[in-house]
Amino acid sequence: MDRIGLIFSIPNEYNQVLLKLLEDVLDIPSYWVRGPHEEIHFPGDSSTSFFNEEESILDNIRIKETLLSVKHDYYPIFSKFSIYESKILEKDSNNLEDFLHSRSHTVICISDVTQFMVVSKCLSIINSFEKIYEKYGYTDLEYIYYEKHKDTLRL
């Protein structure tokens, strides 16, 4: 059974976690399609987003510049990105079957503040996130396998 992703826990604390988590994939030329809902919490402020509502498709350079420009710590409550090699508009993938038939090569989700999930058609991207998991000492690693998770995992 081939793994197609992984899930692990990230700390429920204010820091620059997105920059840490995405450090390796931000340098891959790509287009990132934002999910339908994004919520980032800053100390003392209400929840917000890093991007304007109109910015539903961003390239990797824009994502990286935005994350590097954030000077305050934060924690993501919910965030989802589908990553493409070229600028393509298509329906959001909500499950593994949709993802496998989409043109997206990777989907990244943060939910409930502490759960980080990545599914990818590219093993090197999965391996990269596994190294990030080890580097920062995150916890509760679980591998995602299509046959095991196809009916239960929501993206």
N, CA and C atoms as a LAMMPS dump frame, in Angstrom:
ITEM: TIMESTEP
0
ITEM: NUMBER OF ATOMS
465
ITEM: BOX BOUNDS ff ff ff
-5.0000000000000000e+02 5.0000000000000000e+02
-5.0000000000000000e+02 5.0000000000000000e+02
-5.0000000000000000e+02 5.0000000000000000e+02
ITEM: ATOMS id mol type element x y z
1 1 1 N 0.845 -1.169 0
2 1 2 C 0 0 0
3 1 3 C 0.899 1.243 0
4 2 1 N 0.707 2.113 -0.977
5 2 2 C 1.517 3.324 -1.079
6 2 3 C 0.892 4.452 -0.279
7 3 1 N 1.742 5.162 0.422
8 3 2 C 1.243 6.306 1.178
9 3 3 C 1.077 7.492 0.235
10 4 1 N 0.044 8.253 0.483
11 4 2 C -0.217 9.427 -0.349
12 4 3 C -0.238 10.699 0.487
13 5 1 N 0.1 10.584 1.755
14 5 2 C 0.121 11.773 2.588
15 5 3 C 0.433 11.462 4.02
16 6 1 N 0.327 12.511 4.84
17 6 2 C 0.537 12.344 6.268
18 6 3 C -0.22 13.406 7.036
19 7 1 N -0.457 13.077 8.293
20 7 2 C -1.13 13.967 9.238
21 7 3 C -0.256 14.008 10.485
22 8 1 N -0.094 15.198 11.061
23 8 2 C 0.56 15.274 12.359
24 8 3 C 0.05 16.486 13.117
25 9 1 N 0.371 16.532 14.397
26 9 2 C -0.072 17.624 15.263
27 9 3 C 0.994 18.701 15.335
28 10 1 N 0.527 19.941 15.337
29 10 2 C 1.41 21.092 15.512
30 10 3 C 0.988 21.789 16.805
31 11 1 N 1.895 22.544 17.428
32 11 2 C 1.556 23.177 18.713
33 11 3 C 0.421 24.2 18.595
34 12 1 N -0.4 24.246 19.599
35 12 2 C -1.467 25.232 19.703
36 12 3 C -0.891 26.45 20.414
37 13 1 N -0.089 27.214 19.685
38 13 2 C 0.572 28.383 20.255
39 13 3 C 0.851 29.399 19.156
40 14 1 N 1.094 30.623 19.574
41 14 2 C 1.438 31.662 18.627
42 14 3 C 2.887 31.479 18.18
43 15 1 N 3.106 31.446 16.879
44 15 2 C 4.455 31.403 16.31
45 15 3 C 4.345 31.646 14.809
46 16 1 N 5.375 31.338 14.075
47 16 2 C 5.395 31.504 12.614
48 16 3 C 5.278 30.13 11.951
49 17 1 N 4.311 29.347 12.385
50 17 2 C 4.223 27.938 12.01
51 17 3 C 4.067 27.71 10.501
52 18 1 N 3.325 28.54 9.798
53 18 2 C 3.141 28.308 8.358
54 18 3 C 4.459 28.422 7.598
55 19 1 N 5.269 29.377 7.971
56 19 2 C 6.566 29.528 7.325
57 19 3 C 7.432 28.294 7.569
58 20 1 N 7.398 27.769 8.777
59 20 2 C 8.151 26.55 9.092
60 20 3 C 7.615 25.357 8.305
61 21 1 N 6.314 25.186 8.316
62 21 2 C 5.704 24.027 7.662
63 21 3 C 5.902 24.028 6.148
64 22 1 N 5.828 25.2 5.555
65 22 2 C 5.825 25.289 4.093
66 22 3 C 7.186 25.634 3.5
67 23 1 N 8.213 25.703 4.321
68 23 2 C 9.525 26.186 3.871
69 23 3 C 10.041 25.485 2.617
70 24 1 N 9.85 24.197 2.487
71 24 2 C 10.383 23.471 1.328
72 24 3 C 9.526 23.613 0.072
73 25 1 N 8.214 23.657 0.224
74 25 2 C 7.355 23.727 -0.96
75 25 3 C 7.181 25.138 -1.508
76 26 1 N 7.537 26.137 -0.723
77 26 2 C 7.385 27.514 -1.206
78 26 3 C 8.353 27.863 -2.327
79 27 1 N 9.4 27.099 -2.49
80 27 2 C 10.367 27.374 -3.554
81 27 3 C 10.061 26.622 -4.847
82 28 1 N 9.038 25.789 -4.844
83 28 2 C 8.638 25.058 -6.047
84 28 3 C 7.706 25.962 -6.861
85 29 1 N 8.049 26.277 -8.108
86 29 2 C 7.143 27.101 -8.929
87 29 3 C 5.76 26.438 -9.008
88 30 1 N 4.76 27.167 -8.561
89 30 2 C 3.431 26.562 -8.471
90 30 3 C 2.377 27.638 -8.268
91 31 1 N 1.127 27.218 -8.408
92 31 2 C -0.029 28.062 -8.136
93 31 3 C -0.808 27.429 -6.999
94 32 1 N -1.211 28.26 -6.048
95 32 2 C -1.896 27.815 -4.846
96 32 3 C -3.327 28.333 -4.884
97 33 1 N -4.287 27.435 -4.823
98 33 2 C -5.698 27.807 -4.79
99 33 3 C -6.171 27.692 -3.348
100 34 1 N -6.627 28.802 -2.821
101 34 2 C -7.11 28.821 -1.439
102 34 3 C -8.421 28.083 -1.321
103 35 1 N -8.583 27.405 -0.195
104 35 2 C -9.841 26.742 0.1
105 35 3 C -10.934 27.755 0.394
106 36 1 N -12.146 27.279 0.625
107 36 2 C -13.284 28.178 0.799
108 36 3 C -13.273 28.974 2.103
109 37 1 N -12.45 28.576 3.052
110 37 2 C -12.435 29.269 4.345
111 37 3 C -11.008 29.263 4.888
112 38 1 N -10.579 30.415 5.373
113 38 2 C -9.267 30.526 5.992
114 38 3 C -9.403 31.422 7.209
115 39 1 N -8.819 30.987 8.307
116 39 2 C -8.906 31.772 9.532
117 39 3 C -7.566 31.709 10.26
118 40 1 N -6.978 32.877 10.484
119 40 2 C -5.699 33.017 11.174
120 40 3 C -5.926 33.932 12.367
121 41 1 N -5.456 33.547 13.536
122 41 2 C -5.658 34.368 14.729
123 41 3 C -4.356 35.034 15.149
124 42 1 N -4.44 36.341 15.4
125 42 2 C -3.313 37.135 15.889
126 42 3 C -3.587 37.539 17.336
127 43 1 N -2.565 37.634 18.178
128 43 2 C -2.785 38.029 19.574
129 43 3 C -3.503 39.371 19.668
130 44 1 N -4.547 39.422 20.476
131 44 2 C -5.263 40.665 20.708
132 44 3 C -6.208 41.066 19.599
133 45 1 N -6.194 40.369 18.481
134 45 2 C -7.063 40.711 17.351
135 45 3 C -8.086 39.609 17.143
136 46 1 N -9.052 39.918 16.338
137 46 2 C -9.981 38.877 15.928
138 46 3 C -9.311 38.031 14.842
139 47 1 N -9.932 36.965 14.501
140 47 2 C -9.399 36.097 13.457
141 47 3 C -9.502 36.786 12.109
142 48 1 N -8.559 36.486 11.24
143 48 2 C -8.502 37.136 9.938
144 48 3 C -7.848 36.19 8.942
145 49 1 N -7.468 36.708 7.802
146 49 2 C -6.767 35.947 6.777
147 49 3 C -5.531 36.735 6.365
148 50 1 N -4.55 36.061 5.802
149 50 2 C -3.369 36.744 5.28
150 50 3 C -3.655 37.412 3.941
151 51 1 N -4.679 36.97 3.255
152 51 2 C -4.921 37.385 1.875
153 51 3 C -6.298 38.017 1.738
154 52 1 N -6.448 38.875 0.723
155 52 2 C -7.747 39.46 0.405
156 52 3 C -8.678 38.372 -0.104
157 53 1 N -9.972 38.571 0.104
158 53 2 C -10.951 37.591 -0.385
159 53 3 C -10.833 37.378 -1.887
160 54 1 N -10.47 38.431 -2.622
161 54 2 C -10.374 38.348 -4.076
162 54 3 C -9.186 37.492 -4.533
163 55 1 N -8.218 37.29 -3.651
164 55 2 C -7.023 36.522 -4.005
165 55 3 C -7.251 35.031 -3.745
166 56 1 N -7.93 34.385 -4.665
167 56 2 C -8.188 32.961 -4.479
168 56 3 C -7.088 32.101 -5.092
169 57 1 N -6.354 32.647 -6.068
170 57 2 C -5.247 31.926 -6.697
171 57 3 C -3.989 32.774 -6.55
172 58 1 N -2.963 32.195 -5.948
173 58 2 C -1.705 32.917 -5.724
174 58 3 C -0.558 32.028 -6.184
175 59 1 N 0.524 32.649 -6.613
176 59 2 C 1.682 31.821 -6.942
177 59 3 C 2.538 31.632 -5.697
178 60 1 N 3.473 30.699 -5.77
179 60 2 C 4.306 30.382 -4.615
180 60 3 C 5.091 31.599 -4.128
181 61 1 N 5.485 32.473 -5.031
182 61 2 C 6.254 33.662 -4.652
183 61 3 C 5.401 34.586 -3.782
184 62 1 N 4.148 34.796 -4.165
185 62 2 C 3.231 35.653 -3.386
186 62 3 C 2.985 35.059 -2.003
187 63 1 N 2.796 33.757 -1.924
188 63 2 C 2.584 33.102 -0.63
189 63 3 C 3.815 33.316 0.259
190 64 1 N 4.994 33.066 -0.298
191 64 2 C 6.232 33.185 0.47
192 64 3 C 6.454 34.627 0.927
193 65 1 N 6.267 35.594 0.023
194 65 2 C 6.437 37.006 0.384
195 65 3 C 5.491 37.403 1.513
196 66 1 N 4.267 36.941 1.439
197 66 2 C 3.288 37.268 2.473
198 66 3 C 3.707 36.681 3.818
199 67 1 N 4.084 35.421 3.832
200 67 2 C 4.475 34.793 5.092
201 67 3 C 5.735 35.427 5.675
202 68 1 N 6.676 35.812 4.815
203 68 2 C 7.894 36.468 5.29
204 68 3 C 7.62 37.878 5.825
205 69 1 N 6.57 38.517 5.322
206 69 2 C 6.278 39.89 5.737
207 69 3 C 5.523 39.97 7.067
208 70 1 N 4.97 38.857 7.528
209 70 2 C 4.223 38.859 8.789
210 70 3 C 5.212 38.975 9.94
211 71 1 N 5.099 40.053 10.695
212 71 2 C 6.046 40.329 11.784
213 71 3 C 5.559 39.837 13.141
214 72 1 N 4.287 39.518 13.253
215 72 2 C 3.724 39.088 14.531
216 72 3 C 3.496 37.579 14.508
217 73 1 N 3.572 36.966 15.679
218 73 2 C 3.229 35.554 15.776
219 73 3 C 1.72 35.394 15.599
220 74 1 N 1.295 34.23 15.217
221 74 2 C -0.1 33.925 14.934
222 74 3 C -0.304 32.433 15.096
223 75 1 N -1.55 32.01 15.057
224 75 2 C -1.795 30.586 14.867
225 75 3 C -2.946 30.41 13.895
226 76 1 N -2.754 29.464 12.984
227 76 2 C -3.816 29.206 12.005
228 76 3 C -4.889 28.329 12.628
229 77 1 N -6.132 28.759 12.495
230 77 2 C -7.254 27.963 12.976
231 77 3 C -7.688 27.003 11.876
232 78 1 N -7.769 27.527 10.669
233 78 2 C -8.105 26.692 9.518
234 78 3 C -7.502 27.315 8.272
235 79 1 N -6.921 26.491 7.431
236 79 2 C -6.358 26.951 6.171
237 79 3 C -6.243 25.764 5.228
238 80 1 N -6.519 25.99 3.964
239 80 2 C -6.417 24.911 2.976
240 80 3 C -5.905 25.482 1.66
241 81 1 N -4.954 24.777 1.061
242 81 2 C -4.428 25.149 -0.245
243 81 3 C -4.338 23.911 -1.129
244 82 1 N -4.767 24.049 -2.376
245 82 2 C -4.515 23.04 -3.403
246 82 3 C -3.424 23.61 -4.293
247 83 1 N -2.391 22.812 -4.558
248 83 2 C -1.229 23.315 -5.276
249 83 3 C -1.157 22.68 -6.664
250 84 1 N -0.938 23.532 -7.672
251 84 2 C -0.894 23.117 -9.075
252 84 3 C 0.426 23.552 -9.702
253 85 1 N 0.844 22.824 -10.703
254 85 2 C 2.049 23.205 -11.45
255 85 3 C 1.774 24.36 -12.392
256 86 1 N 0.551 24.462 -12.883
257 86 2 C 0.187 25.554 -13.777
258 86 3 C -1.13 26.154 -13.297
259 87 1 N -1.442 27.331 -13.782
260 87 2 C -2.63 28.049 -13.322
261 87 3 C -3.881 27.406 -13.916
262 88 1 N -4.58 26.68 -13.083
263 88 2 C -5.759 25.949 -13.519
264 88 3 C -6.895 26.246 -12.55
265 89 1 N -8.047 26.513 -13.079
266 89 2 C -9.228 26.692 -12.246
267 89 3 C -10.055 25.422 -12.303
268 90 1 N -10.317 24.847 -11.15
269 90 2 C -11.199 23.69 -11.099
270 90 3 C -11.818 23.588 -9.723
271 91 1 N -12.79 22.749 -9.633
272 91 2 C -13.518 22.543 -8.382
273 91 3 C -12.569 22.083 -7.275
274 92 1 N -12.829 22.541 -6.064
275 92 2 C -12.034 22.174 -4.896
276 92 3 C -12.17 20.68 -4.611
277 93 1 N -11.072 20.032 -4.256
278 93 2 C -11.094 18.615 -3.88
279 93 3 C -11.528 18.496 -2.427
280 94 1 N -12.575 17.699 -2.192
281 94 2 C -13.078 17.532 -0.833
282 94 3 C -12.771 16.174 -0.236
283 95 1 N -12.303 15.237 -1.077
284 95 2 C -11.97 13.908 -0.576
285 95 3 C -10.837 13.329 -1.427
286 96 1 N -10.348 12.173 -1.034
287 96 2 C -9.198 11.593 -1.734
288 96 3 C -9.51 11.235 -3.185
289 97 1 N -10.702 10.761 -3.441
290 97 2 C -11.079 10.405 -4.813
291 97 3 C -11.049 11.636 -5.721
292 98 1 N -11.654 12.738 -5.263
293 98 2 C -11.616 13.992 -6.033
294 98 3 C -10.179 14.437 -6.274
295 99 1 N -9.362 14.369 -5.228
296 99 2 C -7.971 14.791 -5.331
297 99 3 C -7.216 13.955 -6.369
298 100 1 N -7.368 12.653 -6.325
299 100 2 C -6.623 11.786 -7.247
300 100 3 C -7.012 12.017 -8.701
301 101 1 N -8.231 12.506 -8.938
302 101 2 C -8.681 12.775 -10.304
303 101 3 C -8.533 14.242 -10.698
304 102 1 N -7.985 15.047 -9.807
305 102 2 C -7.802 16.469 -10.101
306 102 3 C -6.43 16.696 -10.728
307 103 1 N -6.203 17.917 -11.173
308 103 2 C -4.889 18.291 -11.704
309 103 3 C -3.958 18.81 -10.608
310 104 1 N -4.49 18.958 -9.425
311 104 2 C -3.69 19.39 -8.28
312 104 3 C -2.692 18.286 -7.928
313 105 1 N -1.447 18.697 -7.585
314 105 2 C -0.488 17.664 -7.184
315 105 3 C -0.376 17.549 -5.67
316 106 1 N -0.868 18.547 -4.929
317 106 2 C -0.76 18.52 -3.476
318 106 3 C -1.905 19.315 -2.866
319 107 1 N -2.427 18.832 -1.742
320 107 2 C -3.401 19.581 -0.947
321 107 3 C -2.855 19.649 0.474
322 108 1 N -2.85 20.858 1.028
323 108 2 C -2.362 21.098 2.381
324 108 3 C -3.509 21.672 3.194
325 109 1 N -3.757 21.105 4.373
326 109 2 C -4.83 21.589 5.243
327 109 3 C -4.339 21.722 6.672
328 110 1 N -4.771 22.779 7.329
329 110 2 C -4.628 22.907 8.77
330 110 3 C -6.042 23.047 9.298
331 111 1 N -6.389 22.212 10.266
332 111 2 C -7.728 22.306 10.835
333 111 3 C -7.659 22.19 12.354
334 112 1 N -8.659 22.755 12.982
335 112 2 C -8.766 22.708 14.44
336 112 3 C -7.491 23.148 15.135
337 113 1 N -6.818 24.117 14.596
338 113 2 C -5.623 24.747 15.139
339 113 3 C -4.407 23.825 15.141
340 114 1 N -4.556 22.559 15.475
341 114 2 C -3.381 21.715 15.711
342 114 3 C -3.158 20.602 14.7
343 115 1 N -4.068 20.346 13.792
344 115 2 C -3.879 19.232 12.861
345 115 3 C -3.381 19.731 11.505
346 116 1 N -2.241 19.213 11.082
347 116 2 C -1.667 19.521 9.774
348 116 3 C -1.768 18.278 8.91
349 117 1 N -2.273 18.455 7.678
350 117 2 C -2.409 17.324 6.773
351 117 3 C -1.916 17.721 5.389
352 118 1 N -1.212 16.799 4.756
353 118 2 C -0.801 16.982 3.371
354 118 3 C -1.06 15.675 2.628
355 119 1 N -1.667 15.783 1.457
356 119 2 C -1.766 14.658 0.528
357 119 3 C -1.114 15.118 -0.768
358 120 1 N -0.372 14.22 -1.381
359 120 2 C 0.362 14.62 -2.574
360 120 3 C 0.545 13.429 -3.517
361 121 1 N 0.569 13.74 -4.797
362 121 2 C 0.872 12.745 -5.817
363 121 3 C 2.376 12.628 -6.019
364 122 1 N 3.131 13.422 -5.291
365 122 2 C 4.587 13.488 -5.419
366 122 3 C 5.236 13 -4.117
367 123 1 N 5.869 11.844 -4.157
368 123 2 C 6.473 11.266 -2.961
369 123 3 C 7.532 12.17 -2.347
370 124 1 N 8.271 12.92 -3.163
371 124 2 C 9.304 13.799 -2.599
372 124 3 C 8.691 14.897 -1.728
373 125 1 N 7.485 15.349 -2.05
374 125 2 C 6.816 16.354 -1.217
375 125 3 C 6.393 15.73 0.108
376 126 1 N 5.866 14.514 0.074
377 126 2 C 5.505 13.817 1.312
378 126 3 C 6.746 13.628 2.177
379 127 1 N 7.836 13.197 1.561
380 127 2 C 9.091 13.002 2.302
381 127 3 C 9.593 14.315 2.9
382 128 1 N 9.42 15.405 2.176
383 128 2 C 9.834 16.715 2.668
384 128 3 C 9.074 17.089 3.933
385 129 1 N 7.773 16.851 3.945
386 129 2 C 6.981 17.16 5.131
387 129 3 C 7.308 16.225 6.286
388 130 1 N 7.687 15.007 5.98
389 130 2 C 8.108 14.092 7.038
390 130 3 C 9.395 14.612 7.705
391 131 1 N 10.29 15.174 6.915
392 131 2 C 11.523 15.771 7.468
393 131 3 C 11.204 17.002 8.315
394 132 1 N 10.236 17.804 7.897
395 132 2 C 9.823 18.961 8.694
396 132 3 C 9.233 18.491 10.021
397 133 1 N 8.416 17.447 9.971
398 133 2 C 7.848 16.854 11.185
399 133 3 C 8.963 16.488 12.167
400 134 1 N 9.996 15.833 11.664
401 134 2 C 11.118 15.413 12.512
402 134 3 C 11.935 16.619 12.988
403 135 1 N 12.2 17.562 12.087
404 135 2 C 13.034 18.723 12.403
405 135 3 C 12.47 19.548 13.556
406 136 1 N 11.16 19.757 13.571
407 136 2 C 10.54 20.606 14.583
408 136 3 C 9.923 19.82 15.741
409 137 1 N 10.064 18.51 15.726
410 137 2 C 9.575 17.7 16.837
411 137 3 C 8.071 17.693 16.994
412 138 1 N 7.343 17.78 15.88
413 138 2 C 5.891 17.701 15.952
414 138 3 C 5.489 16.294 16.385
415 139 1 N 4.227 16.099 16.728
416 139 2 C 3.796 14.827 17.307
417 139 3 C 2.666 14.184 16.517
418 140 1 N 2.357 12.952 16.891
419 140 2 C 1.189 12.2 16.403
420 140 3 C 1.196 11.969 14.891
421 141 1 N 2.313 11.526 14.353
422 141 2 C 2.414 11.271 12.918
423 141 3 C 1.567 10.067 12.512
424 142 1 N 0.781 10.254 11.464
425 142 2 C -0.009 9.169 10.873
426 142 3 C 0.123 9.273 9.362
427 143 1 N 0.384 8.156 8.711
428 143 2 C 0.477 8.138 7.252
429 143 3 C -0.909 7.948 6.654
430 144 1 N -1.121 8.563 5.507
431 144 2 C -2.39 8.446 4.789
432 144 3 C -2.178 7.501 3.609
433 145 1 N -3.042 6.494 3.533
434 145 2 C -3.032 5.519 2.441
435 145 3 C -4.395 5.568 1.759
436 146 1 N -4.403 5.591 0.448
437 146 2 C -5.664 5.709 -0.277
438 146 3 C -6.651 4.616 0.13
439 147 1 N -6.246 3.385 0.07
440 147 2 C -7.17 2.28 0.356
441 147 3 C -7.717 2.341 1.782
442 148 1 N -6.905 2.742 2.705
443 148 2 C -7.32 2.801 4.108
444 148 3 C -8.207 4.006 4.399
445 149 1 N -7.941 5.138 3.766
446 149 2 C -8.605 6.399 4.12
447 149 3 C -9.595 6.926 3.086
448 150 1 N -9.765 6.244 1.958
449 150 2 C -10.562 6.809 0.861
450 150 3 C -12.012 7.123 1.244
451 151 1 N -12.59 6.38 2.168
452 151 2 C -13.978 6.609 2.515
453 151 3 C -14.188 7.497 3.739
454 152 1 N -13.115 7.797 4.441
455 152 2 C -13.275 8.513 5.707
456 152 3 C -12.595 9.877 5.759
457 153 1 N -11.576 10.096 4.946
458 153 2 C -10.796 11.327 5.054
459 153 3 C -11.377 12.442 4.203
460 154 1 N -11.649 13.575 4.846
461 154 2 C -12.144 14.765 4.15
462 154 3 C -11.009 15.763 4.031
463 155 1 N -10.928 16.425 2.886
464 155 2 C -9.893 17.439 2.665
465 155 3 C -10.486 18.829 2.848
